C-alpha cells in the first residue's frame, strides 16, 4: 500500500490495495491510520460494485444513520448522489457542511464511489477544521472552547426547507420530513475521538445557533467563523476519476460540491460510516 499526500492541508491518494475483496485486518489498520492522518483518502481505479462498497464500509466501522435519503433499490445503506444531464434544480450540497452533524451521534465518515463521472467539473472541496482551529490565536481558541452549538436539519430537510416541498425536478431521492425540525447540541470545538486533535465541528447551516447567545449575535459569529473555517489555505480540491472511491473523516473536515458539468450526468454511490462505540 502506498499513500501519496495531496500537498494540501488534507487529502491523500492510496494505491496498491484492492478494495473489491475483503481486506486483511493489517491492511485495514494501515488504511485507518492513513485516514486519521490525512482526513480524506482517494482510492483510484477501484471500480467497486455495491456489495464491495457495503463490505468496505462495514470493515471501516459499520453503517451509520442516513436520514432524509431514500436508498437505491435493493439496498438499505447506499444512496445515490445523482444529477441527470438535463437537470436544472439547484446543485445538491453546494454549501460547506459536516454530514448529519445534527444527529445525537454523528457519523465518523462518508464513502463515495464513482459510478458515472462527467469529463469536466464536479470537483468536491474539503477543508481541514483541525488546521483552521490551530491557526487561531490562543485567546480566540479559549473563547470558542466555551461555546456549545445548536444543530438542526430544518433549513435543508424540513418540509419547508431547501430540499422540501418546493424543491422540484431533482433526480436525487431525498425524503424531507418534520423530524428535521429537531435540535441537537454539540461543543463548537471538539477533540477528535481517535486522534485527540482539536478542531471546529460543523459550521453555519447545520449549526443554527449558539447556546446562551441571541439569534442575531449567533448568526454574526457563525458567519464570521465560516469565512475563517473555509479559507483557501485549509482547502483540498478533489478531482474525480472513473472508478474512484473516496472516504473522509466527518469529524474534522467540511466538504461541499461544485458544478461545472452542465449537460453531463453524474452519479456516485454513498455510504455512511458509523461512529465507533463510546469508550
C-alpha positions in Angstrom: 0.0 0.0 0.0 1.3 3.4 -1.0 0.0 6.8 0.4 0.7 9.9 -1.6 -0.3 13.2 0.2 -2.1 15.8 -1.8 0.2 18.7 -0.8 -2.8 20.5 0.7 -3.7 20.5 4.4 -5.6 17.3 4.0 -6.1 14.6 1.4 -4.0 11.7 0.1 -4.2 9.1 -2.7 -3.9 5.4 -1.8 -2.7 2.8 -4.3 -1.6 -0.8 -4.0 -4.7 -2.1 -2.3 -7.7 -3.9 -3.8 -11.0 -3.0 -2.0 -13.1 -5.2 -4.3 -12.3 -8.2 -2.0 -12.2 -8.5 1.8 -9.3 -6.5 3.2 -6.9 -8.1 5.7 -7.0 -6.6 9.2 -3.4 -5.4 9.0 -4.1 -3.5 5.8 -7.3 -2.1 7.3 -5.2 -0.8 10.2 -2.9 0.9 7.7 -5.9 2.4 5.9 -7.3 3.7 9.1 -4.0 5.2 10.2 -3.7 7.0 6.8 -7.3 8.2 7.1 -6.8 9.7 10.5 -3.6 11.3 9.4 -4.8 12.7 6.1 -8.6 13.0 6.8 -9.6 12.4 3.1 -8.4 9.4 1.2 -8.9 8.7 -2.5 -8.6 5.2 -3.9 -8.3 5.4 -7.7 -9.3 2.6 -10.1 -11.3 0.5 -7.7 -14.5 0.1 -9.7 -16.4 -1.2 -6.7 -19.8 -2.8 -7.1 -22.4 -2.2 -4.4 -21.5 -5.4 -2.5 -17.9 -4.3 -2.2 -18.8 -0.8 -1.2 -21.0 -2.1 1.6 -18.3 -4.6 2.8 -15.7 -1.9 2.9 -18.0 0.4 4.9 -18.6 -2.5 7.4 -14.8 -3.1 7.6 -14.3 0.6 8.5 -16.8 0.7 11.3 -20.3 -0.3 10.1 -23.2 1.7 8.7 -24.2 5.0 10.2 -27.7 6.6 10.1 -28.7 8.2 6.8 -31.7 10.3 7.5 -33.6 12.0 4.6 -32.1 9.9 1.8 -34.0 7.1 0.1 -31.6 4.2 -0.6 -31.2 2.8 -4.0 -33.4 -0.1 -5.0 -32.4 -3.4 -3.3 -30.2 -1.8 -0.7 -30.7 -0.3 2.7 -27.4 1.6 3.3 -26.5 3.0 -0.1 -27.8 6.3 -1.5 -27.2 7.7 -5.0 -25.8 11.2 -5.2 -27.2 11.8 -8.6 -27.7 14.6 -11.1 -29.0 13.9 -14.6 -27.5 15.7 -17.6 -30.7 17.8 -18.2 -31.4 18.7 -14.6 -31.9 22.3 -13.7 -32.6 22.1 -9.9 -30.0 23.8 -7.6 -26.9 21.8 -7.1 -27.1 19.4 -4.2 -24.7 20.0 -1.2 -23.1 23.1 -2.6 -22.6 24.7 0.9 -20.0 23.8 3.4 -21.2 21.2 5.9 -20.3 18.1 8.0 -22.6 15.2 7.3 -25.5 14.8 9.6 -24.0 16.9 12.4 -27.5 17.4 13.8 -27.6 13.8 15.0 -27.0 12.9 18.6 -24.2 10.7 17.4 -22.9 12.0 14.1 -21.1 9.6 11.7 -17.4 9.2 11.7 -17.1 9.3 7.9 -18.6 9.0 4.5 -17.6 6.9 1.4 -18.4 7.9 -2.2 -17.9 5.5 -5.0 -17.7 6.9 -8.6 -20.3 5.4 -10.9 -20.7 8.0 -13.6 -18.2 10.8 -13.7 -18.5 13.7 -16.2 -15.5 14.7 -18.3 -15.3 18.2 -16.7 -16.3 19.8 -13.4 -17.9 18.2 -10.3 -14.9 18.6 -8.0 -15.5 18.1 -4.3 -13.9 20.6 -1.9 -12.7 19.7 1.6 -11.5 22.0 4.3 -9.4 20.9 7.3 -11.0 22.0 10.5 -8.1 20.9 12.7 -5.8 23.2 10.7 -8.4 26.0 10.8 -8.6 25.9 14.6 -4.9 25.5 15.1 -4.2 28.7 13.1 -6.2 30.9 15.5 -4.6 33.0 18.3 -4.8 31.4 21.8 -7.3 33.9 23.2 -9.7 33.2 20.3 -9.3 29.4 20.8 -10.0 29.8 24.5 -13.3 31.7 23.9 -14.5 29.3 21.2 -13.9 26.3 23.5 -16.6 27.7 25.8 -19.3 27.6 23.2 -22.0 25.0 22.6 -23.5 24.9 19.1 -27.2 24.1 18.3 -27.5 21.9 15.2 -30.6 21.2 13.1 -31.5 19.9 9.7 -34.5 22.2 9.4 -33.0 24.6 6.8 -32.4 21.7 4.5 -34.7 18.8 5.1 -37.9 20.0 6.8 -41.0 20.2 4.6 -40.3 24.0 4.2 -36.6 23.5 3.9 -34.4 23.9 0.8 -35.0 20.2 -0.2 -38.6 20.3 1.0 -41.9 20.5 -0.8 -40.9 23.4 -3.1 -37.8 21.5 -4.4 -38.9 20.4 -7.9 -37.2 18.4 -10.7 -34.5 16.8 -8.6 -33.3 13.3 -9.6 -31.9 12.5 -6.2 -34.2 10.6 -3.9 -34.4 13.0 -0.9 -37.2 12.4 1.7 -37.7 15.5 3.9 -40.0 15.3 6.9 -40.9 17.0 10.2 -38.1 15.3 12.1 -35.7 17.8 10.6 -37.1 20.4 13.0 -35.4 18.7 15.9 -32.3 20.3 17.5 -29.1 18.7 19.0 -26.2 20.4 20.8 -22.5 19.7 20.4 -19.5 21.6 21.5 -18.4 24.1 18.8 -14.8 22.8 19.3 -14.3 19.1 19.7 -11.4 16.8 20.5 -11.3 14.1 17.8 -12.3 10.9 19.5 -9.4 8.9 17.9 -6.6 11.4 17.5 -7.4 13.8 20.2 -6.8 16.8 17.9 -8.9 19.9 18.5 -10.9 21.4 15.7 -14.2 23.0 14.7 -17.1 20.6 14.3 -19.6 21.6 11.6 -20.5 25.1 10.6 -23.2 27.6 9.8 -26.1 25.9 8.0 -26.5 22.8 10.2 -25.4 25.0 13.1 -28.4 27.2 13.7 -27.5 28.9 17.0 -25.2 29.1 20.0 -26.4 28.3 23.5 -26.8 31.5 25.6 -26.5 33.8 22.6 -29.2 35.8 20.7 -30.0 34.6 17.2 -28.6 37.8 15.8 -25.3 37.5 17.7 -25.0 33.8 16.9 -25.6 34.4 13.2 -23.0 37.1 13.1 -20.4 34.9 14.9 -21.2 31.8 12.7 -20.9 33.8 9.6 -17.6 35.2 10.7 -16.3 31.8 11.7 -17.3 30.2 8.4 -15.3 32.7 6.5 -12.3 31.6 8.6 -13.1 27.9 8.5 -13.2 27.9 4.7 -10.1 29.9 4.0 -8.2 28.8 0.9 -5.1 27.7 2.8 -7.2 25.0 4.5 -8.9 23.6 1.4 -8.2 20.5 -0.6 -9.8 20.3 -4.1 -10.6 16.7 -5.0 -10.8 15.8 -8.7 -12.8 12.7 -9.5 -11.8 9.8 -11.8 -13.9 7.0 -13.1 -13.9 4.0 -10.7 -12.5 6.0 -7.7 -13.6 5.6 -4.1 -13.1 8.4 -1.6 -13.7 8.5 2.1 -13.4 11.4 4.5 -13.4 11.9 8.2 -16.6 13.7 9.1 -15.3 14.8 12.5 -12.6 17.1 11.2 -13.4 18.3 7.7 -16.1 20.2 6.0 -17.0 19.5 2.4 -19.1 20.8 -0.5 -20.0 20.0 -4.1 -19.1 22.1 -7.1 -20.7 22.4 -10.5 -19.2 22.9 -14.0 -20.5 19.7 -15.6 -23.7 21.1 -17.1 -25.1 18.8 -19.8 -23.4 15.7 -18.3 -24.8 13.0 -15.9 -23.0 12.5 -12.6 -23.7 9.6 -10.1 -21.9 8.5 -7.0 -22.9 5.8 -4.5 -22.7 6.8 -0.9 -22.4 5.0 2.4 -22.1 6.5 5.9 -19.6 5.1 8.3 -20.9 4.8 11.9 -19.1 6.5 14.8 -17.2 4.0 16.9 -18.8 2.9 20.2 -18.1 5.2 23.1 -15.3 4.1 25.3 
